[in-house]
Amino acid sequence: MSDKPYVWQMIKEAVESLGGKASYSEIKDYIWRKYGEVNESTINCQIIVCTVNHPSRIHYPENKKPRVASSRYDFLFSTGRGRVELYDPEKHGVWEIRRDEYGKLVVAQAGLEEHPEVEMSGEITEEERELLFPVESHLRDFIANNIGAITVNGHRLKLYVDEDGRDGVEYPTDVGPIDILALDEEDNFVVFELKLSRGADKAMGQLSRYMGWVKRNLSKGKKVKGVIVAKSVDEKLKYAASIIPDISLFEYELNFKIREVGIDESDERTGNSR
């Protein structure tokens, strides 16, 4: 039986020993020097799990319920660019995992609205981005929550979960986060890339990178398929997909309803509209 502490305990020890601040690389070097071989991916995942302001921490089993950041897994604060420091509520504010108005788990500072940082790209205006990014988040959640009802090449899907318990929503890789990583009925990998603006052909380049990373790091001989979900699939994307094997294209539709609500009691009784 190993005498090694849990990885999260190694991480805490490393940051404390390094003066309360450290980079991911410094933490890993400390752990490897003291404890020998420890899986690099596990260290990276556990750093995210224990970082109170990291938006992806909610995808790990330790953080699947709303709570204030005061548990044993809440001891790091991200200062950006792959660096963390020991979490101090008096300095950093009180952070929590909570549900937003749509019931989605989010990471936020207590008493403040959630403001996720998003890398903006694509041929859309700033006003369109303000609308589309929340839609993308909810589209991603909708697909993830209903993944079992989706078929790709005739096979139903399930959400991928890795050995650390991390699910496939916004799955981290060395080439960027995968929107959704799933498995089909034969345990082949299916990589989803969501594009809310018109389906630009550069989406194919992003998807190809993610598929290549999965093939090299996770597939173990299984097939890797790709799916692009766009509001409208243009001809350039169709041409690109036609010569790349195992790529499927999907379009999504939004359906909103709006109705007037009466301000005066008389409006509600009579059904008058203004």
C-alpha positions in Angstrom: 0.0 0.0 0.0 1.4 3.4 -1.0 2.4 5.9 1.7 1.9 8.8 -0.7 -0.6 11.4 0.2 -3.5 12.3 -2.1 -2.6 14.4 -5.1 -4.5 17.4 -3.8 -2.5 17.2 -0.6 0.7 17.1 -2.6 -0.4 20.2 -4.5 -1.2 22.0 -1.2 2.2 21.1 0.3 4.0 22.2 -2.9 2.4 25.7 -2.9 3.0 26.2 0.8 6.6 25.1 0.4 7.1 27.4 -2.5 6.1 30.5 -0.5 2.3 30.5 -1.2 2.6 31.2 -4.9 3.6 28.9 -7.7 3.1 28.0 -11.4 1.7 24.7 -12.6 5.2 23.7 -13.7 6.7 24.6 -10.3 4.1 22.5 -8.5 4.7 19.5 -10.7 8.4 19.7 -10.4 8.1 19.8 -6.6 5.8 16.8 -6.6 8.0 14.8 -8.9 11.2 15.5 -7.0 9.6 14.5 -3.7 7.1 11.8 -4.6 8.5 10.4 -7.9 6.1 9.4 -10.7 2.7 11.1 -10.4 0.5 11.4 -13.5 0.9 14.9 -15.0 -2.7 15.0 -16.1 -3.9 14.1 -12.6 -1.9 16.9 -11.1 -3.3 19.4 -13.7 -6.9 18.2 -13.0 -6.5 18.4 -9.2 -5.1 21.9 -9.4 -8.3 22.9 -11.3 -10.4 21.1 -8.8 -8.9 23.0 -5.9 -8.8 26.5 -7.5 -11.8 28.4 -6.2 -12.1 30.8 -9.2 -11.5 28.3 -12.0 -14.7 28.0 -14.1 -14.0 24.4 -15.1 -13.8 23.0 -11.6 -17.6 22.3 -11.7 -16.9 19.4 -14.1 -15.2 17.3 -11.5 -17.0 15.1 -9.0 -15.7 17.0 -6.0 -17.5 20.1 -7.1 -20.9 18.9 -8.5 -23.0 20.5 -5.8 -23.5 24.2 -4.8 -21.4 25.3 -1.8 -19.3 28.1 -0.5 -15.6 27.6 -1.1 -14.6 26.4 2.4 -13.9 22.7 2.0 -10.6 20.9 1.8 -10.7 21.2 -2.0 -10.8 25.1 -1.8 -7.3 26.3 -1.2 -6.0 27.8 -4.5 -6.8 31.0 -6.3 -5.8 31.5 -10.0 -3.8 34.7 -10.7 -3.7 33.9 -14.5 -1.2 32.6 -16.9 -0.9 29.2 -15.3 -0.1 30.6 -11.8 -2.0 30.1 -8.5 -1.6 31.2 -4.9 -3.1 30.1 -1.6 -6.7 31.2 -1.4 -7.5 33.9 1.2 -11.1 35.0 1.4 -10.2 38.3 2.9 -7.9 39.0 0.0 -9.7 37.3 -2.9 -13.3 37.6 -1.7 -15.6 34.7 -0.9 -16.0 32.3 -3.8 -18.7 29.7 -4.3 -20.3 27.2 -6.6 -23.9 28.1 -7.3 -26.7 27.6 -9.7 -27.5 30.4 -12.1 -31.0 31.5 -13.1 -31.2 28.5 -15.6 -30.1 26.0 -13.0 -26.6 25.6 -14.4 -23.7 25.2 -11.9 -21.3 28.2 -12.1 -18.2 29.5 -10.3 -18.7 33.0 -9.0 -17.7 35.4 -6.2 -20.3 35.5 -3.5 -22.7 38.5 -4.0 -21.5 39.2 -7.5 -22.9 38.2 -10.9 -20.9 35.6 -12.9 -18.8 37.2 -15.6 -16.9 34.3 -17.4 -13.9 35.2 -19.5 -14.4 34.2 -23.1 -12.0 34.3 -26.0 -13.8 36.0 -28.8 -13.3 35.1 -32.4 -15.2 35.0 -35.7 -16.9 37.3 -38.1 -19.6 38.7 -35.8 -20.1 42.1 -34.2 -19.6 42.9 -30.5 -23.4 43.1 -30.1 -23.9 39.7 -31.6 -21.2 38.2 -29.4 -23.0 39.5 -26.3 -26.1 37.6 -27.4 -24.4 34.5 -28.8 -22.0 33.5 -26.0 -24.7 32.9 -23.4 -26.6 30.9 -26.1 -23.5 28.9 -26.8 -23.2 28.0 -23.1 -26.8 26.9 -23.0 -26.5 25.0 -26.3 -23.5 23.1 -24.9 -25.4 22.3 -21.7 -28.5 21.2 -23.7 -26.4 18.8 -25.9 -24.5 17.5 -22.9 -27.7 16.9 -20.9 -29.4 15.2 -23.9 -26.4 13.4 -25.3 -28.1 10.0 -25.1 -30.8 11.2 -27.5 -28.3 12.1 -30.2 -27.0 9.7 -32.8 -23.9 10.0 -35.0 -23.6 7.5 -37.9 -26.5 5.5 -36.3 -24.8 5.2 -32.9 -26.2 6.7 -29.7 -23.8 8.7 -27.5 -22.8 9.1 -23.9 -20.7 11.8 -22.2 -17.0 10.9 -21.8 -15.7 10.7 -18.2 -12.0 10.3 -17.6 -10.2 8.3 -14.9 -10.2 11.4 -12.7 -14.0 11.7 -12.9 -13.8 14.8 -15.1 -16.7 14.8 -17.6 -16.4 15.7 -21.3 -18.0 19.2 -21.1 -15.3 21.8 -22.0 -12.8 19.1 -21.8 -9.2 20.5 -21.4 -6.5 19.6 -23.9 -3.1 20.9 -24.8 -4.7 22.6 -27.9 -7.7 24.2 -26.2 -10.9 23.0 -24.5 -13.2 20.6 -26.4 -16.8 21.8 -26.3 -18.1 18.3 -25.7 -16.3 15.0 -25.7 -18.5 11.9 -26.0 -18.3 8.2 -26.7 -20.5 6.1 -29.0 -21.9 2.6 -28.4 -18.6 1.1 -29.5 -16.6 3.4 -27.3 -15.3 5.4 -30.2 -14.7 9.0 -29.4 -16.9 11.8 -30.7 -15.6 15.4 -30.6 -18.2 18.2 -30.7 -17.3 21.7 -31.9 -20.0 24.4 -31.5 -20.2 27.4 -33.8 -23.0 29.8 -33.1 -22.1 32.3 -35.9 -22.3 31.1 -39.5 -20.3 27.8 -39.8 -17.0 29.2 -40.9 -14.6 26.7 -42.5 -12.0 27.5 -39.8 -14.1 25.4 -37.5 -12.8 22.4 -39.4 -9.2 23.3 -38.4 -10.2 23.6 -34.7 -12.1 20.3 -34.8 -9.2 18.6 -36.6 -6.7 19.7 -33.9 -9.0 18.4 -31.1 -9.5 15.1 -32.9 -5.8 14.7 -33.4 -5.2 15.3 -29.7 -7.8 12.8 -28.7 -6.4 10.2 -31.1 -2.9 10.7 -29.7 -3.7 10.9 -26.0 -7.0 9.0 -25.4 -8.2 6.8 -28.2 -6.0 3.7 -27.6 -6.9 2.4 -31.1 -10.5 3.5 -31.1 -11.9 5.7 -33.8 -12.2 9.4 -33.4 -15.1 11.1 -35.0 -16.0 14.8 -35.2 -19.2 16.8 -35.1 -19.6 20.5 -36.0 -22.9 22.1 -34.7 -23.6 25.5 -36.4 -26.6 27.7 -36.8 -26.1 27.5 -40.6 -23.6 25.3 -42.4 -22.1 27.1 -45.3 -20.8 25.6 -48.6 -17.1 26.0 -47.6 -17.7 23.8 -44.5 -19.5 21.2 -46.6 -16.6 21.0 -49.1 -14.1 20.6 -46.3 -16.2 18.0 -44.5 -16.6 16.0 -47.7 -13.0 15.0 -47.9 -12.3 14.4 -44.2 -13.5 11.1 -42.9 -15.7 10.7 -39.9 -16.9 14.3 -39.8 -20.7 15.0 -39.3 -22.4 18.4 -39.6 -25.4 19.5 -37.6 -27.5 22.6 -37.6 -29.4 23.9 -34.5 -32.6 25.9 -34.3 -33.7 28.4 -31.6 -37.4 28.9 -30.9 -38.4 31.8 -28.6 -41.8 32.9 -27.6 -42.6 36.4 -26.3 -46.0 37.5 -24.8 -47.1 40.8 -23.3 -47.8 40.8 -19.5 -50.4 43.3 -18.4 -49.3 46.1 -16.1 -52.7 47.1 -14.7 -55.2 44.7 -13.2 -57.8 45.8 -15.8 -55.4 44.6 -18.6 -55.1 41.2 -17.0 -58.9 40.9 -16.5 -59.8 42.0 -20.0 -56.8 40.7 -21.9 -56.2 44.2 -23.4 -52.9 44.8 -25.1 -51.1 48.1 -25.6 
